């Protein structure tokens, strides 16, 4: 299955899920290189990611959004 973020920040957002498996997905999140983009994003317990093809994720790194913010890692 192919999932294109189509302008969204992430192709797959995991929120309020647990005991989840993402399997055999083709994920893209093309962007302009200046906005945040992610293939898969979420902080959840017991999530399994396997056989994912994540490519063409074109965005900026979070630390580059506000370089004057010293609380972010370089």
PDB file of N, CA, C, O and CB in Angstrom:
ATOM      1  N   UNK A   1       0.850  -1.166   0.000  1.00  0.00           N
ATOM      2  CA  UNK A   1       0.000   0.000   0.000  1.00  0.00           C
ATOM      3  C   UNK A   1       0.901   1.236   0.000  1.00  0.00           C
ATOM      4  O   UNK A   1       1.881   1.292   0.742  1.00  0.00           O
ATOM      5  CB  UNK A   1      -0.970  -0.006   1.224  1.00  0.00           C
ATOM      6  N   UNK A   2       0.573   2.207  -0.817  1.00  0.00           N
ATOM      7  CA  UNK A   2       1.343   3.448  -0.893  1.00  0.00           C
ATOM      8  C   UNK A   2       0.580   4.572  -0.197  1.00  0.00           C
ATOM      9  O   UNK A   2      -0.625   4.735  -0.389  1.00  0.00           O
ATOM     10  CB  UNK A   2       1.640   3.824  -2.368  1.00  0.00           C
ATOM     11  N   UNK A   3       1.302   5.340   0.612  1.00  0.00           N
ATOM     12  CA  UNK A   3       0.719   6.492   1.305  1.00  0.00           C
ATOM     13  C   UNK A   3       1.590   7.699   1.027  1.00  0.00           C
ATOM     14  O   UNK A   3       2.781   7.692   1.341  1.00  0.00           O
ATOM     15  CB  UNK A   3       0.591   6.235   2.843  1.00  0.00           C
ATOM     16  N   UNK A   4       1.008   8.743   0.438  1.00  0.00           N
ATOM     17  CA  UNK A   4       1.691  10.009   0.171  1.00  0.00           C
ATOM     18  C   UNK A   4       1.105  11.033   1.132  1.00  0.00           C
ATOM     19  O   UNK A   4      -0.114  11.183   1.210  1.00  0.00           O
ATOM     20  CB  UNK A   4       1.527  10.465  -1.340  1.00  0.00           C
ATOM     21  N   UNK A   5       1.956  11.734   1.859  1.00  0.00           N
ATOM     22  CA  UNK A   5       1.487  12.724   2.833  1.00  0.00           C
ATOM     23  C   UNK A   5       0.699  13.847   2.169  1.00  0.00           C
ATOM     24  O   UNK A   5      -0.099  14.508   2.832  1.00  0.00           O
ATOM     25  CB  UNK A   5       2.666  13.306   3.598  1.00  0.00           C
ATOM     26  N   UNK A   6       0.906  14.076   0.880  1.00  0.00           N
ATOM     27  CA  UNK A   6       0.142  15.057   0.109  1.00  0.00           C
ATOM     28  C   UNK A   6       0.058  16.414   0.801  1.00  0.00           C
ATOM     29  O   UNK A   6      -1.019  17.000   0.909  1.00  0.00           O
ATOM     30  CB  UNK A   6      -1.252  14.533  -0.148  1.00  0.00           C
ATOM     31  N   UNK A   7       1.199  16.907   1.267  1.00  0.00           N
ATOM     32  CA  UNK A   7       1.258  18.220   1.899  1.00  0.00           C
ATOM     33  C   UNK A   7       1.179  18.206   3.414  1.00  0.00           C
ATOM     34  O   UNK A   7       1.485  19.212   4.054  1.00  0.00           O
ATOM     35  CB  UNK A   7       0.170  19.056   1.378  1.00  0.00           C
ATOM     36  N   UNK A   8       0.776  17.092   4.001  1.00  0.00           N
ATOM     37  CA  UNK A   8       0.729  16.997   5.461  1.00  0.00           C
ATOM     38  C   UNK A   8       2.150  16.831   6.001  1.00  0.00           C
ATOM     39  O   UNK A   8       3.058  16.457   5.258  1.00  0.00           O
ATOM     40  CB  UNK A   8      -0.177  15.808   5.916  1.00  0.00           C
ATOM     41  N   UNK A   9       2.340  17.105   7.278  1.00  0.00           N
ATOM     42  CA  UNK A   9       3.664  16.997   7.882  1.00  0.00           C
ATOM     43  C   UNK A   9       4.179  15.569   7.868  1.00  0.00           C
ATOM     44  O   UNK A   9       5.366  15.360   7.620  1.00  0.00           O
ATOM     45  CB  UNK A   9       3.635  17.515   9.302  1.00  0.00           C
ATOM     46  N   UNK A  10       3.344  14.589   8.122  1.00  0.00           N
ATOM     47  CA  UNK A  10       3.774  13.198   8.149  1.00  0.00           C
ATOM     48  C   UNK A  10       2.843  12.327   7.318  1.00  0.00           C
ATOM     49  O   UNK A  10       1.653  12.615   7.188  1.00  0.00           O
ATOM     50  CB  UNK A  10       3.835  12.684   9.588  1.00  0.00           C
ATOM     51  N   UNK A  11       3.402  11.258   6.759  1.00  0.00           N
ATOM     52  CA  UNK A  11       2.590  10.303   6.008  1.00  0.00           C
ATOM     53  C   UNK A  11       1.721   9.484   6.961  1.00  0.00           C
ATOM     54  O   UNK A  11       0.563   9.197   6.655  1.00  0.00           O
ATOM     55  CB  UNK A  11       3.487   9.374   5.162  1.00  0.00           C
ATOM     56  N   UNK A  12       2.278   9.107   8.115  1.00  0.00           N
ATOM     57  CA  UNK A  12       1.534   8.348   9.130  1.00  0.00           C
ATOM     58  C   UNK A  12       1.761   9.009  10.480  1.00  0.00           C
ATOM     59  O   UNK A  12       2.903   9.150  10.917  1.00  0.00           O
ATOM     60  CB  UNK A  12       1.976   6.840   9.162  1.00  0.00           C
ATOM     61  N   UNK A  13       0.698   9.411  11.134  1.00  0.00           N
ATOM     62  CA  UNK A  13       0.755   9.977  12.484  1.00  0.00           C
ATOM     63  C   UNK A  13       0.132   8.964  13.428  1.00  0.00           C
ATOM     64  O   UNK A  13      -1.033   8.592  13.285  1.00  0.00           O
ATOM     65  CB  UNK A  13       0.014  11.368  12.569  1.00  0.00           C
ATOM     66  N   UNK A  14       0.926   8.523  14.395  1.00  0.00           N
ATOM     67  CA  UNK A  14       0.437   7.568  15.388  1.00  0.00           C
ATOM     68  C   UNK A  14       0.087   8.332  16.652  1.00  0.00           C
ATOM     69  O   UNK A  14       0.949   8.962  17.265  1.00  0.00           O
ATOM     70  CB  UNK A  14       1.494   6.456  15.682  1.00  0.00           C
ATOM     71  N   UNK A  15      -1.170   8.276  17.035  1.00  0.00           N
ATOM     72  CA  UNK A  15      -1.628   9.014  18.209  1.00  0.00           C
ATOM     73  C   UNK A  15      -2.688   8.175  18.928  1.00  0.00           C
ATOM     74  O   UNK A  15      -3.635   7.684  18.313  1.00  0.00           O
ATOM     75  CB  UNK A  15      -2.198  10.419  17.807  1.00  0.00           C
ATOM     76  N   UNK A  16      -2.510   8.022  20.234  1.00  0.00           N
ATOM     77  CA  UNK A  16      -3.471   7.278  21.061  1.00  0.00           C
ATOM     78  C   UNK A  16      -3.666   5.838  20.590  1.00  0.00           C
ATOM     79  O   UNK A  16      -4.775   5.304  20.619  1.00  0.00           O
ATOM     80  CB  UNK A  16      -4.810   7.992  21.063  1.00  0.00           C
ATOM     81  N   UNK A  17      -2.570   5.224  20.158  1.00  0.00           N
ATOM     82  CA  UNK A  17      -2.607   3.821  19.762  1.00  0.00           C
ATOM     83  C   UNK A  17      -1.547   3.067  20.549  1.00  0.00           C
ATOM     84  O   UNK A  17      -0.550   3.652  20.973  1.00  0.00           O
ATOM     85  CB  UNK A  17      -2.384   3.659  18.229  1.00  0.00           C
ATOM     86  N   UNK A  18      -1.752   1.809  20.739  1.00  0.00           N
ATOM     87  CA  UNK A  18      -0.747   0.933  21.339  1.00  0.00           C
ATOM     88  C   UNK A  18      -0.935  -0.447  20.731  1.00  0.00           C
ATOM     89  O   UNK A  18      -1.983  -0.751  20.163  1.00  0.00           O
ATOM     90  CB  UNK A  18      -0.869   0.892  22.912  1.00  0.00           C
ATOM     91  N   UNK A  19       0.096  -1.280  20.856  1.00  0.00           N
ATOM     92  CA  UNK A  19       0.028  -2.647  20.327  1.00  0.00           C
ATOM     93  C   UNK A  19      -0.343  -2.618  18.842  1.00  0.00           C
ATOM     94  O   UNK A  19      -1.259  -3.310  18.400  1.00  0.00           O
ATOM     95  CB  UNK A  19      -1.004  -3.494  21.126  1.00  0.00           C
ATOM     96  N   UNK A  20       0.385  -1.809  18.096  1.00  0.00           N
ATOM     97  CA  UNK A  20       0.092  -1.576  16.691  1.00  0.00           C
ATOM     98  C   UNK A  20       1.255  -2.066  15.834  1.00  0.00           C
ATOM     99  O   UNK A  20       2.414  -1.950  16.232  1.00  0.00           O
ATOM    100  CB  UNK A  20      -0.187  -0.081  16.431  1.00  0.00           C
ATOM    101  N   UNK A  21       0.948  -2.609  14.665  1.00  0.00           N
ATOM    102  CA  UNK A  21       1.977  -3.006  13.707  1.00  0.00           C
ATOM    103  C   UNK A  21       1.706  -2.325  12.376  1.00  0.00           C
ATOM    104  O   UNK A  21       0.607  -2.422  11.832  1.00  0.00           O
ATOM    105  CB  UNK A  21       2.019  -4.549  13.538  1.00  0.00           C
ATOM    106  N   UNK A  22       2.718  -1.633  11.854  1.00  0.00           N
ATOM    107  CA  UNK A  22       2.668  -1.103  10.493  1.00  0.00           C
ATOM    108  C   UNK A  22       3.569  -2.004   9.664  1.00  0.00           C
ATOM    109  O   UNK A  22       4.733  -2.207  10.009  1.00  0.00           O
ATOM    110  CB  UNK A  22       3.123   0.423  10.419  1.00  0.00           C
ATOM    111  N   UNK A  23       3.042  -2.539   8.585  1.00  0.00           N
ATOM    112  CA  UNK A  23       3.734  -3.587   7.848  1.00  0.00           C
ATOM    113  C   UNK A  23       3.524  -3.395   6.346  1.00  0.00           C
ATOM    114  O   UNK A  23       2.410  -3.125   5.898  1.00  0.00           O
ATOM    115  CB  UNK A  23       3.240  -4.981   8.292  1.00  0.00           C
ATOM    116  N   UNK A  24       4.604  -3.536   5.572  1.00  0.00           N
ATOM    117  CA  UNK A  24       4.547  -3.497   4.112  1.00  0.00           C
ATOM    118  C   UNK A  24       3.879  -2.227   3.581  1.00  0.00           C
ATOM    119  O   UNK A  24       2.910  -2.300   2.826  1.00  0.00           O
ATOM    120  CB  UNK A  24       3.808  -4.713   3.596  1.00  0.00           C
ATOM    121  N   UNK A  25       4.396  -1.077   3.975  1.00  0.00           N
ATOM    122  CA  UNK A  25       3.880   0.201   3.480  1.00  0.00           C
ATOM    123  C   UNK A  25       4.962   0.939   2.701  1.00  0.00           C
ATOM    124  O   UNK A  25       6.150   0.806   2.994  1.00  0.00           O
ATOM    125  CB  UNK A  25       3.369   1.075   4.648  1.00  0.00           C
ATOM    126  N   UNK A  26       4.545   1.706   1.720  1.00  0.00           N
ATOM    127  CA  UNK A  26       5.403   2.576   0.927  1.00  0.00           C
ATOM    128  C   UNK A  26       4.994   4.003   1.284  1.00  0.00           C
ATOM    129  O   UNK A  26       3.914   4.454   0.903  1.00  0.00           O
ATOM    130  CB  UNK A  26       5.270   2.288  -0.638  1.00  0.00           C
ATOM    131  N   UNK A  27       5.858   4.720   2.020  1.00  0.00           N
ATOM    132  CA  UNK A  27       5.509   6.036   2.549  1.00  0.00           C
ATOM    133  C   UNK A  27       6.363   7.130   1.923  1.00  0.00           C
ATOM    134  O   UNK A  27       7.581   6.989   1.809  1.00  0.00           O
ATOM    135  CB  UNK A  27       5.668   6.056   4.066  1.00  0.00           C
ATOM    136  N   UNK A  28       5.718   8.222   1.516  1.00  0.00           N
ATOM    137  CA  UNK A  28       6.427   9.403   1.031  1.00  0.00           C
ATOM    138  C   UNK A  28       5.844  10.636   1.696  1.00  0.00           C
ATOM    139  O   UNK A  28       4.666  10.669   2.051  1.00  0.00           O
ATOM    140  CB  UNK A  28       6.338   9.516  -0.515  1.00  0.00           C
ATOM    141  N   UNK A  29       6.684  11.648   1.859  1.00  0.00           N
ATOM    142  CA  UNK A  29       6.239  12.933   2.411  1.00  0.00           C
ATOM    143  C   UNK A  29       7.041  14.046   1.732  1.00  0.00           C
ATOM    144  O   UNK A  29       7.858  14.706   2.373  1.00  0.00           O
ATOM    145  CB  UNK A  29       6.419  12.980   3.979  1.00  0.00           C
ATOM    146  N   UNK A  30       6.804  14.249   0.437  1.00  0.00           N
ATOM    147  CA  UNK A  30       7.561  15.276  -0.271  1.00  0.00           C
ATOM    148  C   UNK A  30       7.200  16.663   0.244  1.00  0.00           C
ATOM    149  O   UNK A  30       6.076  16.910   0.681  1.00  0.00           O
ATOM    150  CB  UNK A  30       7.306  15.187  -1.780  1.00  0.00           C
ATOM    151  N   UNK A  31       8.153  17.539   0.184  1.00  0.00           N
ATOM    152  CA  UNK A  31       7.922  18.905   0.639  1.00  0.00           C
ATOM    153  C   UNK A  31       8.835  19.862  -0.090  1.00  0.00           C
ATOM    154  O   UNK A  31       9.491  19.495  -1.064  1.00  0.00           O
ATOM    155  CB  UNK A  31       8.130  19.019   2.147  1.00  0.00           C
ATOM    156  N   UNK A  32       8.873  21.081   0.384  1.00  0.00           N
ATOM    157  CA  UNK A  32       9.673  22.121  -0.256  1.00  0.00           C
ATOM    158  C   UNK A  32      11.066  22.244   0.349  1.00  0.00           C
ATOM    159  O   UNK A  32      11.848  23.096  -0.072  1.00  0.00           O
ATOM    160  CB  UNK A  32       8.961  23.449  -0.160  1.00  0.00           C
ATOM    161  N   UNK A  33      11.387  21.406   1.330  1.00  0.00           N
ATOM    162  CA  UNK A  33      12.691  21.465   1.981  1.00  0.00           C
ATOM    163  C   UNK A  33      12.777  22.509   3.077  1.00  0.00           C
ATOM    164  O   UNK A  33      13.811  22.623   3.736  1.00  0.00           O
ATOM    165  CB  UNK A  33      13.744  21.735   0.968  1.00  0.00           C
ATOM    166  N   UNK A  34      11.713  23.277   3.288  1.00  0.00           N
ATOM    167  CA  UNK A  34      11.715  24.324   4.313  1.00  0.00           C
ATOM    168  C   UNK A  34      10.722  24.061   5.437  1.00  0.00           C
ATOM    169  O   UNK A  34      10.774  24.718   6.477  1.00  0.00           O
ATOM    170  CB  UNK A  34      11.410  25.654   3.683  1.00  0.00           C
ATOM    171  N   UNK A  35       9.827  23.114   5.236  1.00  0.00           N
ATOM    172  CA  UNK A  35       8.846  22.787   6.264  1.00  0.00           C
ATOM    173  C   UNK A  35       9.118  21.378   6.786  1.00  0.00           C
ATOM    174  O   UNK A  35       9.752  20.570   6.108  1.00  0.00           O
ATOM    175  CB  UNK A  35       7.398  22.901   5.707  1.00  0.00           C
ATOM    176  N   UNK A  36       8.645  21.094   7.970  1.00  0.00           N
ATOM    177  CA  UNK A  36       8.857  19.808   8.623  1.00  0.00           C
ATOM    178  C   UNK A  36       8.122  18.704   7.869  1.00  0.00           C
ATOM    179  O   UNK A  36       6.958  18.869   7.505  1.00  0.00           O
ATOM    180  CB  UNK A  36       8.390  19.861  10.088  1.00  0.00           C
ATOM    181  N   UNK A  37       8.785  17.599   7.637  1.00  0.00           N
ATOM    182  CA  UNK A  37       8.174  16.428   7.010  1.00  0.00           C
ATOM    183  C   UNK A  37       8.680  15.177   7.714  1.00  0.00           C
ATOM    184  O   UNK A  37       9.836  15.117   8.134  1.00  0.00           O
ATOM    185  CB  UNK A  37       8.491  16.373   5.483  1.00  0.00           C
ATOM    186  N   UNK A  38       7.807  14.177   7.843  1.00  0.00           N
ATOM    187  CA  UNK A  38       8.166  12.910   8.480  1.00  0.00           C
ATOM    188  C   UNK A  38       7.488  11.770   7.739  1.00  0.00           C
ATOM    189  O   UNK A  38       6.399  11.933   7.187  1.00  0.00           O
ATOM    190  CB  UNK A  38       7.766  12.903   9.982  1.00  0.00           C
ATOM    191  N   UNK A  39       8.139  10.619   7.731  1.00  0.00           N
ATOM    192  CA  UNK A  39       7.503   9.430   7.172  1.00  0.00           C
ATOM    193  C   UNK A  39       6.521   8.833   8.163  1.00  0.00           C
ATOM    194  O   UNK A  39       5.346   8.646   7.846  1.00  0.00           O
ATOM    195  CB  UNK A  39       8.555   8.390   6.779  1.00  0.00           C
ATOM    196  N   UNK A  40       7.002   8.534   9.368  1.00  0.00           N
ATOM    197  CA  UNK A  40       6.176   8.011  10.463  1.00  0.00           C
ATOM    198  C   UNK A  40       6.529   8.814  11.698  1.00  0.00           C
ATOM    199  O   UNK A  40       7.705   9.068  11.958  1.00  0.00           O
ATOM    200  CB  UNK A  40       6.404   6.461  10.697  1.00  0.00           C
ATOM    201  N   UNK A  41       5.519   9.219  12.466  1.00  0.00           N
ATOM    202  CA  UNK A  41       5.774  10.004  13.663  1.00  0.00           C
ATOM    203  C   UNK A  41       4.829   9.577  14.770  1.00  0.00           C
ATOM    204  O   UNK A  41       3.642   9.353  14.533  1.00  0.00           O
ATOM    205  CB  UNK A  41       5.626  11.506  13.375  1.00  0.00           C
ATOM    206  N   UNK A  42       5.357   9.467  15.975  1.00  0.00           N
ATOM    207  CA  UNK A  42       4.545   9.166  17.139  1.00  0.00           C
ATOM    208  C   UNK A  42       5.406   8.577  18.239  1.00  0.00           C
ATOM    209  O   UNK A  42       6.446   7.979  17.964  1.00  0.00           O
ATOM    210  CB  UNK A  42       3.411   8.209  16.775  1.00  0.00           C
ATOM    211  N   UNK A  43       4.988   8.738  19.458  1.00  0.00           N
ATOM    212  CA  UNK A  43       5.677   8.183  20.619  1.00  0.00           C
ATOM    213  C   UNK A  43       4.652   7.332  21.358  1.00  0.00           C
ATOM    214  O   UNK A  43       3.823   7.840  22.112  1.00  0.00           O
ATOM    215  CB  UNK A  43       6.285   9.318  21.552  1.00  0.00           C
ATOM    216  N   UNK A  44       4.729   6.024  21.123  1.00  0.00           N
ATOM    217  CA  UNK A  44       3.711   5.119  21.628  1.00  0.00           C
ATOM    218  C   UNK A  44       4.345   3.833  22.123  1.00  0.00           C
ATOM    219  O   UNK A  44       5.421   3.451  21.662  1.00  0.00           O
ATOM    220  CB  UNK A  44       2.671   4.821  20.550  1.00  0.00           C
ATOM    221  N   UNK A  45       3.683   3.160  23.061  1.00  0.00           N
ATOM    222  CA  UNK A  45       4.216   1.878  23.538  1.00  0.00           C
ATOM    223  C   UNK A  45       3.895   0.750  22.561  1.00  0.00           C
ATOM    224  O   UNK A  45       2.837   0.728  21.932  1.00  0.00           O
ATOM    225  CB  UNK A  45       3.649   1.545  24.927  1.00  0.00           C
ATOM    226  N   UNK A  46       4.820  -0.168  22.454  1.00  0.00           N
ATOM    227  CA  UNK A  46       4.612  -1.414  21.727  1.00  0.00           C
ATOM    228  C   UNK A  46       4.094  -1.224  20.304  1.00  0.00           C
ATOM    229  O   UNK A  46       3.053  -1.760  19.926  1.00  0.00           O
ATOM    230  CB  UNK A  46       3.661  -2.271  22.481  1.00  0.00           C
ATOM    231  N   UNK A  47       4.845  -0.452  19.531  1.00  0.00           N
ATOM    232  CA  UNK A  47       4.549  -0.281  18.114  1.00  0.00           C
ATOM    233  C   UNK A  47       5.637  -0.999  17.325  1.00  0.00           C
ATOM    234  O   UNK A  47       6.824  -0.832  17.606  1.00  0.00           O
ATOM    235  CB  UNK A  47       4.464   1.239  17.720  1.00  0.00           C
ATOM    236  N   UNK A  48       5.241  -1.784  16.355  1.00  0.00           N
ATOM    237  CA  UNK A  48       6.181  -2.507  15.507  1.00  0.00           C
ATOM    238  C   UNK A  48       6.123  -1.936  14.099  1.00  0.00           C
ATOM    239  O   UNK A  48       5.051  -1.833  13.502  1.00  0.00           O
ATOM    240  CB  UNK A  48       5.871  -4.028  15.500  1.00  0.00           C
ATOM    241  N   UNK A  49       7.299  -1.563  13.569  1.00  0.00           N
ATOM    242  CA  UNK A  49       7.417  -1.091  12.191  1.00  0.00           C
ATOM    243  C   UNK A  49       8.241  -2.122  11.439  1.00  0.00           C
ATOM    244  O   UNK A  49       9.376  -2.407  11.822  1.00  0.00           O
ATOM    245  CB  UNK A  49       8.072   0.345  12.111  1.00  0.00           C
ATOM    246  N   UNK A  50       7.684  -2.683  10.373  1.00  0.00           N
ATOM    247  CA  UNK A  50       8.437  -3.688   9.623  1.00  0.00           C
ATOM    248  C   UNK A  50       8.108  -3.604   8.140  1.00  0.00           C
ATOM    249  O   UNK A  50       6.978  -3.314   7.746  1.00  0.00           O
ATOM    250  CB  UNK A  50       8.138  -5.098  10.154  1.00  0.00           C
ATOM    251  N   UNK A  51       9.138  -3.868   7.325  1.00  0.00           N
ATOM    252  CA  UNK A  51       8.993  -3.873   5.874  1.00  0.00           C
ATOM    253  C   UNK A  51       8.391  -2.562   5.355  1.00  0.00           C
ATOM    254  O   UNK A  51       7.493  -2.578   4.513  1.00  0.00           O
ATOM    255  CB  UNK A  51       8.125  -5.050   5.443  1.00  0.00           C
ATOM    256  N   UNK A  52       8.893  -1.422   5.862  1.00  0.00           N
ATOM    257  CA  UNK A  52       8.440  -0.116   5.383  1.00  0.00           C
ATOM    258  C   UNK A  52       9.442   0.422   4.374  1.00  0.00           C
ATOM    259  O   UNK A  52      10.651   0.314   4.580  1.00  0.00           O
ATOM    260  CB  UNK A  52       8.258   0.880   6.560  1.00  0.00           C
ATOM    261  N   UNK A  53       8.950   0.998   3.289  1.00  0.00           N
ATOM    262  CA  UNK A  53       9.783   1.692   2.311  1.00  0.00           C
ATOM    263  C   UNK A  53       9.462   3.176   2.462  1.00  0.00           C
ATOM    264  O   UNK A  53       8.482   3.666   1.901  1.00  0.00           O
ATOM    265  CB  UNK A  53       9.522   1.175   0.823  1.00  0.00           C
ATOM    266  N   UNK A  54      10.291   3.886   3.221  1.00  0.00           N
ATOM    267  CA  UNK A  54      10.081   5.313   3.484  1.00  0.00           C
ATOM    268  C   UNK A  54      11.080   6.081   2.631  1.00  0.00           C
ATOM    269  O   UNK A  54      12.290   5.905   2.776  1.00  0.00           O
ATOM    270  CB  UNK A  54      10.249   5.660   5.019  1.00  0.00           C
ATOM    271  N   UNK A  55      10.579   6.930   1.743  1.00  0.00           N
ATOM    272  CA  UNK A  55      11.460   7.632   0.808  1.00  0.00           C
ATOM    273  C   UNK A  55      10.864   8.981   0.414  1.00  0.00           C
ATOM    274  O   UNK A  55       9.688   9.253   0.657  1.00  0.00           O
ATOM    275  CB  UNK A  55      11.710   6.774  -0.446  1.00  0.00           C
ATOM    276  N   UNK A  56      11.687   9.804  -0.189  1.00  0.00           N
ATOM    277  CA  UNK A  56      11.278  11.131  -0.663  1.00  0.00           C
ATOM    278  C   UNK A  56      10.620  11.958   0.439  1.00  0.00           C
ATOM    279  O   UNK A  56       9.616  12.631   0.207  1.00  0.00           O
ATOM    280  CB  UNK A  56      10.322  10.994  -1.839  1.00  0.00           C
ATOM    281  N   UNK A  57      11.188  11.902   1.624  1.00  0.00           N
ATOM    282  CA  UNK A  57      10.747  12.745   2.738  1.00  0.00           C
ATOM    283  C   UNK A  57      11.628  13.989   2.674  1.00  0.00           C
ATOM    284  O   UNK A  57      12.785  13.965   3.093  1.00  0.00           O
ATOM    285  CB  UNK A  57      10.859  11.997   4.158  1.00  0.00           C
ATOM    286  N   UNK A  58      11.070  15.069   2.148  1.00  0.00           N
ATOM    287  CA  UNK A  58      11.862  16.263   1.853  1.00  0.00           C
ATOM    288  C   UNK A  58      11.376  17.429   2.697  1.00  0.00           C
ATOM    289  O   UNK A  58      10.415  18.113   2.349  1.00  0.00           O
ATOM    290  CB  UNK A  58      11.787  16.618   0.354  1.00  0.00           C
ATOM    291  N   UNK A  59      12.055  17.638   3.805  1.00  0.00           N
ATOM    292  CA  UNK A  59      11.714  18.738   4.692  1.00  0.00           C
ATOM    293  C   UNK A  59      12.931  19.165   5.468  1.00  0.00           C
ATOM    294  O   UNK A  59      14.039  18.693   5.213  1.00  0.00           O
ATOM    295  CB  UNK A  59      10.586  18.349   5.640  1.00  0.00           C
ATOM    296  N   UNK A  60      12.730  20.057   6.416  1.00  0.00           N
ATOM    297  CA  UNK A  60      13.844  20.526   7.234  1.00  0.00           C
ATOM    298  C   UNK A  60      13.891  19.731   8.534  1.00  0.00           C
ATOM    299  O   UNK A  60      12.906  19.116   8.943  1.00  0.00           O
ATOM    300  CB  UNK A  60      13.718  22.044   7.526  1.00  0.00           C
ATOM    301  N   UNK A  61      15.042  19.757   9.164  1.00  0.00           N
ATOM    302  CA  UNK A  61      15.200  19.129  10.471  1.00  0.00           C
ATOM    303  C   UNK A  61      14.603  20.060  11.523  1.00  0.00           C
ATOM    304  O   UNK A  61      14.741  21.276  11.392  1.00  0.00           O
ATOM    305  CB  UNK A  61      16.707  18.822  10.777  1.00  0.00           C
ATOM    306  N   UNK A  62      13.942  19.538  12.567  1.00  0.00           N
ATOM    307  CA  UNK A  62      13.328  20.398  13.585  1.00  0.00           C
ATOM    308  C   UNK A  62      14.295  21.403  14.196  1.00  0.00           C
ATOM    309  O   UNK A  62      13.893  22.528  14.493  1.00  0.00           O
ATOM    310  CB  UNK A  62      12.747  19.550  14.678  1.00  0.00           C
ATOM    311  N   UNK A  63      15.544  21.038  14.391  1.00  0.00           N
ATOM    312  CA  UNK A  63      16.508  21.952  15.015  1.00  0.00           C
ATOM    313  C   UNK A  63      16.806  23.154  14.130  1.00  0.00           C
ATOM    314  O   UNK A  63      17.314  24.162  14.622  1.00  0.00           O
ATOM    315  CB  UNK A  63      17.802  21.216  15.332  1.00  0.00           C
ATOM    316  N   UNK A  64      16.506  23.075  12.842  1.00  0.00           N
ATOM    317  CA  UNK A  64      16.792  24.192  11.949  1.00  0.00           C
ATOM    318  C   UNK A  64      15.639  25.177  11.846  1.00  0.00           C
ATOM    319  O   UNK A  64      15.777  26.221  11.210  1.00  0.00           O
ATOM    320  CB  UNK A  64      17.132  23.678  10.583  1.00  0.00           C
ATOM    321  N   UNK A  65      14.505  24.863  12.461  1.00  0.00           N
ATOM    322  CA  UNK A  65      13.360  25.765  12.391  1.00  0.00           C
ATOM    323  C   UNK A  65      13.609  27.056  13.147  1.00  0.00           C
ATOM    324  O   UNK A  65      13.162  28.120  12.717  1.00  0.00           O
ATOM    325  CB  UNK A  65      12.125  25.085  12.934  1.00  0.00           C
ATOM    326  N   UNK A  66      14.324  26.980  14.284  1.00  0.00           N
ATOM    327  CA  UNK A  66      14.622  28.165  15.081  1.00  0.00           C
ATOM    328  C   UNK A  66      16.043  28.016  15.615  1.00  0.00           C
ATOM    329  O   UNK A  66      16.234  27.583  16.752  1.00  0.00           O
ATOM    330  CB  UNK A  66      13.586  28.353  16.251  1.00  0.00           C
ATOM    331  N   UNK A  67      17.049  28.375  14.799  1.00  0.00           N
ATOM    332  CA  UNK A  67      18.434  28.154  15.211  1.00  0.00           C
ATOM    333  C   UNK A  67      18.838  28.902  16.475  1.00  0.00           C
ATOM    334  O   UNK A  67      19.826  28.528  17.106  1.00  0.00           O
ATOM    335  CB  UNK A  67      19.344  28.548  14.106  1.00  0.00           C
ATOM    336  N   UNK A  68      18.114  29.937  16.865  1.00  0.00           N
ATOM    337  CA  UNK A  68      18.478  30.686  18.070  1.00  0.00           C
ATOM    338  C   UNK A  68      17.994  30.009  19.345  1.00  0.00           C
ATOM    339  O   UNK A  68      18.345  30.440  20.444  1.00  0.00           O
ATOM    340  CB  UNK A  68      17.914  32.087  17.996  1.00  0.00           C
ATOM    341  N   UNK A  69      17.191  28.951  19.213  1.00  0.00           N
ATOM    342  CA  UNK A  69      16.676  28.226  20.377  1.00  0.00           C
ATOM    343  C   UNK A  69      17.742  27.253  20.865  1.00  0.00           C
ATOM    344  O   UNK A  69      17.935  26.200  20.258  1.00  0.00           O
ATOM    345  CB  UNK A  69      15.355  27.472  20.031  1.00  0.00           C
ATOM    346  N   UNK A  70      18.426  27.582  21.936  1.00  0.00           N
ATOM    347  CA  UNK A  70      19.534  26.762  22.433  1.00  0.00           C
ATOM    348  C   UNK A  70      19.069  25.486  23.123  1.00  0.00           C
ATOM    349  O   UNK A  70      19.898  24.642  23.462  1.00  0.00           O
ATOM    350  CB  UNK A  70      20.375  27.567  23.388  1.00  0.00           C
ATOM    351  N   UNK A  71      17.759  25.321  23.341  1.00  0.00           N
ATOM    352  CA  UNK A  71      17.270  24.114  24.004  1.00  0.00           C
ATOM    353  C   UNK A  71      17.210  22.928  23.049  1.00  0.00           C
ATOM    354  O   UNK A  71      17.033  21.792  23.487  1.00  0.00           O
ATOM    355  CB  UNK A  71      15.894  24.365  24.601  1.00  0.00           C
ATOM    356  N   UNK A  72      17.354  23.176  21.757  1.00  0.00           N
ATOM    357  CA  UNK A  72      17.315  22.098  20.772  1.00  0.00           C
ATOM    358  C   UNK A  72      18.724  21.635  20.453  1.00  0.00           C
ATOM    359  O   UNK A  72      19.669  22.424  20.425  1.00  0.00           O
ATOM    360  CB  UNK A  72      16.596  22.552  19.491  1.00  0.00           C
ATOM    361  N   UNK A  73      18.839  20.365  20.219  1.00  0.00           N
ATOM    362  CA  UNK A  73      20.152  19.818  19.855  1.00  0.00           C
ATOM    363  C   UNK A  73      20.533  20.293  18.464  1.00  0.00           C
ATOM    364  O   UNK A  73      19.658  20.458  17.613  1.00  0.00           O
ATOM    365  CB  UNK A  73      20.149  18.266  19.915  1.00  0.00           C
ATOM    366  N   UNK A  74      21.821  20.518  18.212  1.00  0.00           N
ATOM    367  CA  UNK A  74      22.240  20.963  16.872  1.00  0.00           C
ATOM    368  C   UNK A  74      22.037  19.900  15.825  1.00  0.00           C
ATOM    369  O   UNK A  74      22.341  20.123  14.652  1.00  0.00           O
ATOM    370  CB  UNK A  74      23.689  21.376  16.883  1.00  0.00           C
TER     371      UNK A  74
END
